[in-house]
């Protein structure tokens, strides 16, 4: 559902690089951890592994998830910043990123493969048009991550809450 949420976010706010990357990172993390849970990992083991996408991938590959150079590269690049929660708590500086469209493709690839591994091909065929199991949004090939700062937003109502 995090992948489906990323699609919804992308439809409304396609230039939200940090938000999309964080949500897609969560999608990938949870898919890989579902794979490990299916392989017999306990919840405590998954908690101990933490949020390091590269390390989670290593564990999944030890239990049969197919290695690809692309997976390795994408998850290690985005994983460095994701592990440190830089997309949720950005700090000034530079970071290497994977564009959201590529990250969404990676999430899609992993989610489908893991879904089939856990639930079987028949179940996938029956649910392949469900949110999260296919890409529901058109992600731009490139984006201006600072475009949100230039966007004119509708005025918000004053939502000040008076103390009681």
N, C-alpha and C positions, 0 to 999 in steps of 0.2 A: 504494500500500500504506500510505502514511501516513494516508490518509483511513480505510482499514479499521482501522488501529491506533487512530485516534481513536475510532472506533465501539466497539472493544473496551475502551478506557480508559473511555469514557462509561458502558458497561454496568457496570463494576466501581466506578468512582470518579467519579460524575457531577458532583461539586462541585469538581473540580480545574481551575479556570478557567485558571490559568497553563499547566498541562501541555496541556490540550486546545487552547488558543489557539496554543501553540508548535507542536504537532504538526500542527494544521490549517494554520498558516502555512507550515510545511514542505511540506505537501501542495500548497498553492496555488503556492508558489514553484517546486516541481519540475514541476508541470503546465505553468506558463507557460514555464519554461525548456525543457521538451520541445517546446513549440510553437515557440519560437525556434530550437531545434536543427533542427527540421524545416524551418524557414524559411531555414536555411543558416548560422546562427551557429556559430562555433567554440567549443570548450570554453573557450579563453582569453577570448573575448568575454563568455561567460556569467559567468566568474569576475570579470571587470572590472566587470560590472553590479552584482555583489554581491547583497545580500539585501533591497534596497529594493523592496517589492512594487509600489509606485506606479510606480517607474521601469521595472520589468520589464513591468508592464501597458502602459506607454507604448510600449515597444519592440514588444510583441506587437500592439498596435493599429496601429502603423506597418506591420505585415506582415499585416493583414487581420482580426485578432481584433475582433469586434464591440464597439463602445463601448456601455456602458449606464451611466446615472447611478449605479445601485446598485453596480455593480462598482467604479466609480471611487471612490465614497464608502467602501465597505467596505474596499477594499484600501488606501486612503490612511489611514484611521483605524487599522486594525490594523497596517498597514505601518510607521507611525511607531515604535511600541513594538517590533515584531518586528525591524526593522532594527537597533535598539540592543540586541537580545537581552534585553529586559526580562522576557520570559516565562521564559527559561532562567535568568537571573540577576537576580531581582527586587530592587529597591531600595525603600526607604521613599519614599513620595510618592503622588501621584495620577496615574492614567493613564486615558485614554479607551479603552474597550474595545468590542468587538463581542461580543455573547453567543455562546457556542459553537454554539447551534442555528442562528443566522443564518450564522455563519462556515462551518459544515458544509454548509449549503444552497449557499453561494457556491462552496465547494470542489466540491461535486457538480455544479453547473452548469458550472463551468470544465472539470472533468475530463471530463465527457461530451462537451462541445463539442470539446475538444482531441483526445480519443480518436477521435471521428468524423473530424475533420480529418486526422489522421495515418493512421488505419487504415481508414476508410470505414464506411459505415452497416451493411453486411453483417457485418463483424467485430464492430461494436458489438452488433448484434442477437444474435449468437452468444455474446457474453460479458457481456451486460448484467446478469446475475445474479451476476457474480463480485464478490468482496470489493473494495471501493474504487470500483466502478462504480455502486453504489447505496447508499443510507444504510441501514445494518444496525442502527441503534440508535435508540431514542426519546430525543431530547434534550429536556430540560426547557425550557419557555418562559422561565423565570426561575430563577435559582439563588442560593443564599447561598454565596458564594465562601469564606466563613470557616467553613462547616459542617464542613469536614474537621478543624478544630481541636477541634470539639466531639464528634466521632465516637469511640466507644469501639472501639478496635482490639484484635484478639486479641493476647495476649501473644506476643512473639517469643522464640524460643529464643536462648540466649546463643551467639553465633557468633564469639566472641573467638578469634583465631588467636594461638597462642603462638609467640614467635620461636624459630627453630631454632638 
